[in-house]
């Protein structure tokens, strides 16, 4: 069943139809919540402040294996700052049922995150999507984890995240 769900998501069949309102309570999820999901959530906040995202959009982030209170990766802080997104105040949060329940849309970075969320929180099935589905060219449907890479891999991941977030906002 999970494989069928992945194929449907890869084909874009679970994206909101044009004209449907974008959910306003967004939860971004990755593994450790110190790079990808942290940046995606902070980016929404920055875009909202600039008037490029609806003012009532609430964005939070969490990790499937996050260590609560851990600071954002220093490489991510530097790259996010280059993009005008403050990440220095970010502290990691472990995913919880409360966060899932409060979200209108749960945006995961890759298939592993998706599988873990669906296994641990099966009631979330209707609101979990991969963020990469909002890229013009999803290239496999994942936004790779740059944790083991260099600053260039962080820059590449953040670039894909920014494109996907803008695609999400444009889907409204």
C-alpha positions in Angstrom: 0.0 0.0 0.0 2.8 2.4 0.9 4.5 1.8 -2.5 1.2 2.7 -4.3 0.9 5.9 -2.2 4.5 6.8 -3.2 3.7 6.3 -6.9 0.5 8.4 -6.6 2.5 11.2 -4.9 5.3 11.0 -7.5 2.6 11.4 -10.2 1.3 14.5 -8.4 -2.2 13.0 -7.8 -2.2 14.1 -4.2 -1.3 17.7 -4.8 -4.1 20.2 -4.2 -6.0 21.1 -7.3 -5.5 24.6 -8.7 -8.0 26.9 -6.9 -8.1 24.9 -3.7 -6.9 27.0 -0.8 -3.4 26.2 0.5 -3.4 24.9 4.0 -2.3 27.5 6.5 -0.7 25.3 9.2 2.4 23.8 7.7 4.7 21.2 9.3 8.0 20.5 7.6 9.8 17.3 8.6 13.2 15.8 8.0 15.5 13.5 10.0 17.3 15.8 12.5 15.5 19.1 12.1 18.8 21.0 11.9 19.0 21.6 8.1 16.2 20.9 5.6 13.0 21.2 7.6 14.4 24.0 9.7 15.3 26.0 6.6 11.9 25.4 4.9 10.0 26.6 8.0 12.2 29.7 8.4 11.9 30.4 4.7 8.1 30.5 5.0 8.5 33.0 7.9 10.8 35.2 5.9 8.5 35.1 2.8 5.5 35.9 5.1 7.3 38.9 6.5 8.1 40.1 3.0 4.5 39.7 1.9 5.3 36.8 -0.4 3.3 34.3 1.6 -0.2 34.6 3.1 0.0 36.4 6.4 -2.0 33.7 8.2 0.4 30.9 7.2 1.9 29.2 10.3 5.0 27.1 9.7 6.8 24.8 12.2 9.4 22.1 11.7 10.4 18.9 13.4 12.6 15.8 12.9 11.8 12.2 13.1 15.1 11.7 15.0 15.7 15.2 16.3 17.4 16.0 19.5 15.2 18.5 21.2 16.9 21.9 21.5 19.8 21.2 19.2 21.0 24.2 17.2 20.8 24.4 13.4 23.9 23.1 11.6 26.5 25.9 11.3 26.7 25.3 7.5 22.9 25.7 7.3 23.0 28.9 9.3 25.6 30.4 6.9 23.9 29.3 3.7 20.4 30.4 5.0 21.9 33.8 5.8 23.2 34.1 2.2 19.5 33.6 1.1 18.3 36.2 3.6 16.7 33.6 5.9 17.7 33.7 9.6 18.3 30.3 11.1 20.6 31.1 14.0 17.8 31.0 16.6 16.4 27.6 15.4 16.3 24.8 17.9 15.4 21.2 16.9 12.1 19.6 17.8 11.2 15.9 17.9 8.1 15.0 15.9 5.0 14.4 18.0 1.4 13.5 17.6 0.5 17.0 18.8 2.5 18.6 15.9 1.0 16.2 13.4 -2.6 16.9 14.7 -2.1 20.7 14.6 -0.9 20.7 11.0 -3.0 21.1 7.9 -0.2 19.8 5.7 2.9 17.7 6.7 5.7 18.2 4.2 8.5 15.7 4.4 11.8 15.9 2.7 12.2 12.3 1.5 10.7 8.8 1.3 12.3 7.7 4.6 10.8 10.6 6.5 7.4 9.8 4.8 7.6 6.1 5.7 8.4 6.9 9.3 5.7 9.4 9.7 3.1 7.1 8.1 4.2 4.2 10.3 4.2 6.2 13.6 1.2 8.4 12.8 -1.1 6.4 10.4 -3.9 9.0 10.9 -1.7 11.5 9.2 -2.0 9.7 5.8 -4.2 12.3 4.2 -2.0 15.2 5.0 1.5 13.9 4.4 3.2 14.9 1.2 6.8 15.2 0.0 7.9 18.8 -0.5 9.6 17.9 -3.7 6.2 17.3 -5.3 6.0 21.1 -5.6 9.2 21.3 -7.8 8.7 21.8 -11.5 11.0 18.8 -11.9 10.7 16.6 -8.8 13.7 14.4 -9.8 12.7 11.3 -7.8 10.5 13.1 -5.3 13.2 13.6 -2.6 15.2 16.5 -1.3 18.5 14.8 -0.3 19.9 15.2 3.2 23.1 17.3 2.9 24.2 16.5 6.5 27.2 14.4 5.5 28.2 16.7 2.7 29.9 20.0 2.4 28.5 23.5 2.3 27.8 23.2 -1.5 25.5 20.2 -0.8 23.7 22.3 1.8 23.4 25.1 -0.8 22.0 22.7 -3.4 19.4 21.3 -0.9 18.4 24.7 0.2 18.0 25.8 -3.4 15.6 22.9 -4.1 13.7 23.7 -0.9 13.3 27.3 -1.9 12.0 26.3 -5.3 9.6 23.8 -3.8 8.3 26.2 -1.2 7.7 28.8 -3.9 5.9 26.1 -5.9 3.8 25.3 -2.9 2.8 28.9 -2.4 2.1 29.3 -6.1 -0.2 26.2 -6.0 -2.7 28.2 -4.0 
